[in-house]
């Protein structure tokens, strides 16, 4: 157990007036223990109290999780784990529950023990959102793998494979470059498919003049990367060249504004104002970014509604885009870590010249 991290969460519980907390999110358990759990349908939770006591509830069949902590309550398939957990929940205590915990367990626990149940909300998020140097190093490695994969994905573009077939190459590439996983939702979009920000790869084939958006992410030592590049196949229209320039200007300008103390909404506004100034505001359909860490999208958003100030050690994407339905689109995404007086970009992969692949 990483007691420094645990202590920060416990401090957050005290501040929020929470007596006990039930954590089930595998990413949070990884954050605290360095082990990923995959309990399937069986209940696996970490019960915390505001004194710092931490107790796991784990099915005895999953004895490979014995390393998670010193204090584990093992239950058998013949026992009801919710009843056991209910015995440890204090009557009328304020009990914060992980937002992803299954209603299948929570509703039964609520019937089992009368308490003041609430969402754990941002108690854990606010600890996880500031990365330590070890986490930043893992993110950097993950990004280096991602750059190799995106380079190979771009170099292999051609008319022979559909978006979906090209997307399927990801699995082998991430294995080859040493990732321990990848974002299976990644975007590979050709031509008109780029007119929608989150296109799901289908049987579209590459044609001359197409924009190509590749938005992919690796996982390395539990930490995610995320990166988008847009290239063109054989040629690019004047309109697409113009859009590429605008998105690049928005991305570079917004990224250059990153430093501790600047608000997330200002980063979004700086990028969005540039795109709007050129008349494409309505085609930039999403927030400019998101934090990243053990999960691909973490708290908080880098968006217009988030007035939170950036703290040193926060890691997030800056990824403006313009998507023209029926025509094509451009997104450029990098990841940064905020520092006291600026930022470090995790990527050096080229973007400043529009790239045409043959
Ligand atoms: Mn992203």
Boltz pocket constraint, residues with backbone or C-beta under 6 A from the ligand:
constraints:
  - pocket:
      binder: B
      contacts: [[A, 226], [A, 227], [A, 290], [A, 296], [A, 317], [A, 319], [A, 333]]
      max_distance: 6.0
